[in-house]
Amino acid sequence: MEYSDVAICLFSALLHAGWNAAVKANRHPAQAMTAQMVLGAVMVLPGFWWTGLPAAAAWPWIAASTAVNMVTVLALLRAYELGGFGSVYPVVRAVAVLLVVPFAALIAGDRLSLGAIGGVLIMAVALGVLAFDASRDKVVPLAALGWTLAAGAGTAVYILCDARGVRAGGDALSYGFTVSITNAAAMCWRQRALGSPVALVAGVWKTAVPTAVAALVSYLLILWVWGHAPIAPSAALRDTSAVFAIVIAVVFLKEIFTRLRIVAVLLAAAAVPLLRLG
């Protein structure tokens, strides 16, 4: 991976951590998530004047990504309800990191160096340490663990779908714009009991606008990287979002920077140069 790819992955991770924390902090996470996706879809519409639609070869991957992403989001929201953000989010990302390596080799033909594989494993351990630190003072319900593992597996699958789709489509922007719209449409249908898209946005638009911008930019950036760089190490780099979430909590929310969190941050930092070898 080029140094520019590493920097883009890390910036994407920072944005991903920010918008996830904002959604979870909302009193109505499902509404906040749906509103963010709707606004993101509206924002990308003018972009089609420049990009056009993706190539035909990308559409099966778009359909698969949308379906898997919907299942993943619903599993994630359910896991948040039962287990809490701090223990669920890192485990989801860790499971995804571990599964992407064999999936990428099987589906996309990506082969990693031993150093890059080591970096992926170290990143997974760092995320596991964060999850343990968040959950050690309380028992995580078995149901929460089940939904968390499901969300992690779903995340790995849609990462592969998006990586293959953007390569088949040939353009990260047109692919990302299209998936943003299909995801929003699917989420609105799934959450139709909460009201119309306009009603959903009206209630939380002040927070939904910045989260939509952050989510959209984060997604487009990582799609651009997946279009040419190895999938597993770039996905693992993006999953430093869990580490950024801890830093955000400590700096802005004045949470305690425990010893285990320090260990996790150091492990993640050690993994970055190894992941570049991917």
C-alpha positions as CSV (number, residue, x, y, z in Angstrom):
1,M,0.0,0.0,0.0
2,E,1.2,3.5,-0.8
3,Y,1.6,6.1,2.1
4,S,-1.3,8.0,0.6
5,D,-3.6,5.0,0.8
6,V,-2.6,4.5,4.5
7,A,-3.4,8.2,5.2
8,I,-6.8,8.0,3.4
9,C,-7.7,4.8,5.3
10,L,-6.9,6.5,8.6
11,F,-8.9,9.6,7.8
12,S,-11.8,7.5,6.7
13,A,-11.6,5.6,10.0
14,L,-11.7,8.9,11.9
15,L,-14.8,10.0,10.1
16,H,-16.4,6.6,10.6
17,A,-15.7,6.7,14.3
18,G,-17.2,10.2,14.6
19,W,-20.5,9.4,12.8
20,N,-21.0,6.1,14.6
21,A,-20.5,7.7,18.0
22,A,-23.0,10.5,17.1
23,V,-25.6,8.0,16.0
24,K,-25.2,5.9,19.1
25,A,-25.4,9.0,21.3
26,N,-28.8,9.9,19.9
27,R,-31.8,9.1,22.0
28,H,-33.3,7.3,18.9
29,P,-30.4,5.6,17.1
30,A,-32.6,3.9,14.5
31,Q,-34.1,7.2,13.5
32,A,-30.7,8.9,13.5
33,M,-29.2,6.2,11.3
34,T,-32.1,6.3,8.8
35,A,-32.0,10.1,8.6
36,Q,-28.3,10.1,8.0
37,M,-28.7,7.7,5.2
38,V,-31.5,9.6,3.6
39,L,-29.6,12.9,3.7
40,G,-26.5,11.1,2.3
41,A,-28.7,9.9,-0.6
42,V,-30.0,13.4,-1.3
43,M,-26.5,14.8,-1.2
44,V,-25.1,12.5,-3.9
45,L,-27.9,13.0,-6.5
46,P,-26.3,15.9,-8.2
47,G,-23.1,13.9,-8.6
48,F,-24.6,11.7,-11.2
49,W,-24.5,14.5,-13.7
50,W,-20.7,14.1,-13.7
51,T,-20.3,10.4,-13.0
52,G,-23.2,8.7,-14.6
53,L,-24.3,5.3,-13.4
54,P,-21.9,2.4,-12.7
55,A,-21.1,-0.2,-15.3
56,A,-23.4,-3.1,-15.7
57,A,-20.9,-5.5,-14.1
58,A,-21.1,-3.6,-10.8
59,W,-24.9,-3.9,-10.3
60,P,-25.0,-7.5,-8.9
61,W,-22.5,-6.3,-6.3
62,I,-24.6,-3.3,-5.6
63,A,-27.6,-5.5,-5.0
64,A,-25.6,-7.8,-2.7
65,S,-24.0,-5.0,-0.8
66,T,-27.3,-3.3,-0.2
67,A,-29.0,-6.5,1.1
68,V,-26.1,-7.5,3.3
69,N,-25.6,-4.0,4.6
70,M,-29.3,-3.8,5.6
71,V,-29.0,-7.0,7.6
72,T,-25.8,-5.8,9.2
73,V,-27.2,-2.4,10.2
74,L,-30.2,-4.0,11.8
75,A,-28.1,-6.5,13.7
76,L,-25.8,-3.7,14.8
77,L,-28.7,-1.6,16.2
78,R,-30.0,-4.6,18.0
79,A,-26.6,-5.4,19.5
80,Y,-26.3,-1.8,20.7
81,E,-29.6,-2.1,22.5
82,L,-28.5,-5.2,24.3
83,G,-24.8,-4.7,24.8
84,G,-23.8,-1.1,24.5
85,F,-21.5,0.8,22.1
86,G,-18.2,0.3,23.8
87,S,-18.4,-3.5,23.9
88,V,-20.2,-4.1,20.6
89,Y,-18.4,-1.8,18.1
90,P,-14.9,-3.1,18.6
91,V,-16.0,-6.7,18.5
92,V,-17.9,-6.1,15.2
93,R,-14.8,-4.5,13.7
94,A,-12.5,-7.3,15.0
95,V,-14.7,-10.0,13.6
96,A,-14.8,-8.2,10.3
97,V,-11.0,-7.8,10.1
98,L,-10.4,-11.5,10.8
99,L,-13.0,-12.7,8.2
100,V,-12.0,-10.3,5.5
101,V,-8.5,-12.0,5.1
102,P,-9.8,-15.4,4.0
103,F,-12.8,-13.9,2.2
104,A,-10.5,-11.6,0.2
105,A,-8.2,-14.5,-0.7
106,L,-11.1,-16.7,-1.8
107,I,-13.3,-14.1,-3.6
108,A,-10.9,-11.4,-4.8
109,G,-7.7,-13.3,-5.1
110,D,-5.8,-11.0,-2.7
111,R,-2.7,-12.5,-1.2
112,L,-1.0,-10.9,1.8
113,S,2.6,-10.9,3.0
114,L,3.3,-12.4,6.4
115,G,3.9,-8.9,7.7
116,A,0.5,-7.8,6.5
117,I,-1.2,-10.8,8.0
118,G,0.6,-10.1,11.3
119,G,-0.7,-6.5,11.1
120,V,-4.3,-7.7,10.6
121,L,-4.0,-10.1,13.6
122,I,-2.5,-7.3,15.8
123,M,-5.3,-5.0,14.8
124,A,-7.9,-7.6,15.7
125,V,-6.2,-8.1,19.1
126,A,-6.3,-4.3,19.7
127,L,-10.0,-4.2,19.0
128,G,-10.6,-7.2,21.3
129,V,-8.7,-5.4,24.1
130,L,-11.0,-2.4,23.6
131,A,-14.1,-4.6,23.8
132,F,-12.8,-6.4,26.9
133,D,-12.0,-3.1,28.6
134,A,-15.5,-1.8,27.9
135,S,-17.3,-5.0,29.1
136,R,-15.3,-6.2,32.0
137,D,-17.5,-4.4,34.6
138,K,-20.7,-5.9,33.3
139,V,-21.9,-9.2,31.8
140,V,-22.6,-9.0,28.1
141,P,-25.9,-10.9,27.4
142,L,-25.5,-13.9,25.1
143,A,-28.1,-12.4,22.7
144,A,-26.0,-9.3,22.4
145,L,-23.0,-11.4,21.5
146,G,-25.0,-13.2,18.9
147,W,-26.1,-10.0,17.2
148,T,-22.6,-8.6,17.4
149,L,-21.1,-11.6,15.7
150,A,-23.8,-11.4,13.0
151,A,-23.0,-7.8,12.4
152,G,-19.3,-8.5,12.2
153,A,-19.8,-11.3,9.7
154,G,-22.1,-9.1,7.7
155,T,-19.6,-6.3,7.7
156,A,-16.9,-8.6,6.3
157,V,-19.3,-9.7,3.5
158,Y,-20.3,-6.2,2.4
159,I,-16.7,-5.0,2.5
160,L,-15.9,-7.7,-0.1
161,C,-19.0,-6.9,-2.1
162,D,-18.1,-3.2,-2.2
163,A,-14.5,-3.9,-3.1
164,R,-15.5,-6.2,-5.9
165,G,-18.2,-3.8,-7.0
166,V,-16.1,-0.7,-7.2
167,R,-13.5,-2.7,-9.2
168,A,-16.1,-4.0,-11.6
169,G,-17.7,-0.6,-11.9
170,G,-14.5,1.2,-12.6
171,D,-15.4,4.4,-10.6
172,A,-15.6,4.8,-6.9
173,L,-17.8,7.9,-7.1
174,S,-20.6,6.4,-9.3
175,Y,-20.5,3.2,-7.3
176,G,-20.6,5.0,-3.9
177,F,-23.3,7.4,-5.0
178,T,-25.5,4.5,-6.2
179,V,-25.0,2.3,-3.1
180,S,-25.8,5.4,-0.9
181,I,-29.2,5.7,-2.6
182,T,-30.0,2.0,-2.6
183,N,-29.0,1.7,1.1
184,A,-31.2,4.7,2.0
185,A,-34.2,3.3,0.1
186,A,-33.8,-0.1,1.8
187,M,-33.5,1.5,5.2
188,C,-36.5,3.7,4.7
189,W,-38.6,0.7,3.7
190,R,-37.3,-1.3,6.8
191,Q,-38.0,1.6,9.2
192,R,-41.3,2.7,7.6
193,A,-43.1,2.2,10.9
194,L,-41.1,5.2,12.2
195,G,-42.7,7.5,9.6
196,S,-41.9,9.0,6.2
197,P,-38.4,9.9,5.2
198,V,-39.2,13.6,5.5
199,A,-40.6,13.1,9.0
200,L,-37.5,11.1,10.0
201,V,-35.1,13.7,8.8
202,A,-37.2,16.6,10.3
203,G,-36.8,15.4,13.8
204,V,-33.0,15.0,13.8
205,W,-31.7,17.0,10.9
206,K,-29.3,19.2,12.9
207,T,-27.2,16.2,13.9
208,A,-28.0,14.1,10.8
209,V,-26.5,16.6,8.4
210,P,-22.9,16.5,9.8
211,T,-23.1,12.7,10.3
212,A,-24.3,12.2,6.7
213,V,-21.4,14.3,5.4
214,A,-18.9,12.3,7.6
215,A,-20.4,8.9,6.6
216,L,-20.5,9.8,2.9
217,V,-16.9,11.1,2.7
218,S,-15.6,8.2,4.8
219,Y,-17.3,5.7,2.5
220,L,-16.2,7.3,-0.8
221,L,-12.6,7.5,0.5
222,I,-12.4,3.8,1.4
223,L,-14.1,2.8,-1.8
224,W,-11.3,4.6,-3.7
225,V,-8.7,2.7,-1.8
226,W,-10.5,-0.6,-2.3
227,G,-10.5,0.1,-6.0
228,H,-6.8,-0.6,-6.3
229,A,-5.2,-1.6,-3.0
230,P,-5.3,-4.9,-1.1
231,I,-8.7,-5.3,0.6
232,A,-7.8,-6.9,3.9
233,P,-5.0,-4.5,5.1
234,S,-7.0,-1.4,4.0
235,A,-10.1,-2.7,5.8
236,A,-8.1,-3.3,8.9
237,L,-6.6,0.2,8.7
238,R,-10.1,1.6,8.4
239,D,-11.1,-0.4,11.5
240,T,-8.8,1.8,13.6
241,S,-12.1,3.7,13.8
242,A,-12.7,1.8,17.1
243,V,-9.4,3.3,18.4
244,F,-10.3,6.8,17.2
245,A,-13.7,6.3,19.0
246,I,-11.9,5.7,22.2
247,V,-9.7,8.8,21.7
248,I,-12.8,10.9,20.9
249,A,-14.5,9.6,24.1
250,V,-11.4,10.5,26.2
251,V,-10.8,13.9,24.7
252,F,-14.3,15.2,24.2
253,L,-16.4,13.2,26.6
254,K,-13.8,13.2,29.4
255,E,-13.8,9.4,29.8
256,I,-11.0,7.7,31.6
257,F,-8.0,6.5,29.5
258,T,-7.5,3.1,31.2
259,R,-4.3,1.0,30.9
260,L,-6.0,-1.4,28.6
261,R,-7.1,1.4,26.3
262,I,-3.5,2.6,26.2
263,V,-2.4,-1.0,25.3
264,A,-5.0,-1.1,22.5
265,V,-3.9,2.2,21.0
266,L,-0.2,1.1,21.1
267,L,-1.1,-2.2,19.4
268,A,-3.1,-0.4,16.7
269,A,-0.2,2.0,16.1
270,A,2.2,-1.0,15.8
271,A,-0.1,-2.7,13.3
272,V,-0.2,0.3,10.9
273,P,3.3,-0.1,9.4
274,L,2.8,-3.9,9.0
275,L,-0.5,-3.3,7.2
276,R,1.2,-1.1,4.7
277,L,3.1,-4.2,3.6
278,G,-0.2,-5.6,2.3
